[in-house]
Amino acid sequence: MSTRIESLRDALTAQFGDKIRTAAVELGELTIEVGADDYHDIAVALRDHADTPFEQLIDLCGLDLSTHATRSSGARYAVVVHLMSIAANLRLRLRAFVADEDFPVIASVNDVWPAANWFEREAFDLFGIMFAGHGDLRRLLTDYGFVGHPFRKDFPISGHVEMRYDPETKRVIYQPVTIAPREVTPRVVREENYGDVGHG
């Protein structure tokens, strides 16, 4: 285990106290978990930290634990942010669970790291997580008439409509599926005496 990672964990735990719910080092990486109410303030503090400023947001994604076995906090949705301190050459994972499962809302960190803009839009589009304070929270990957959020664990994997671009109306339209649903069963083809002792 890296001494620098351990030192960073100890320093952040001392700085934020009980605002950090867990601080775990696994596979040489540090993950800190914070509450949704403290998420934005801790993001600002991490960016402006004197010794280890996390100036760069590498990635931000949504997470739907649903019925996953590791769902310990009781919350279903979480936001995970990967940060990098260029000055200190360290990485950090920041995770915050969103309390309300029916209408998940968490503060935007777009004002802290502008790179979060499209990542938050993606998490909103695919998971339905709302980012309060984001100036332009629109769908990014699905079309304007899409219903639901495709990366939620309860999203249906098949349906009765298909979508296509219609050049006459100059927009994406939905129409009934034209292909009959079918069950696909894998077929294994082997030689007649495959696996017999002494065959070959």
ABEGO torsion letter per residue (X at the ends): XBAAAAAAAAAAAAAAEAABABBBBBGGBBBBBBBAAAAAAAAAAAAABAABBBABBABBBBBBAEABAABAAGBABBBBBBBBBAAAGBBBBBBBBBABAABBBBBBAAAABAAAAAAAAAAAAAAGBBBBGBABBBBAABBAABBEBAABAABBABBABBBBBBAAAGBBBBBBBABBBBBBBBBBBBBAABGBBGBX
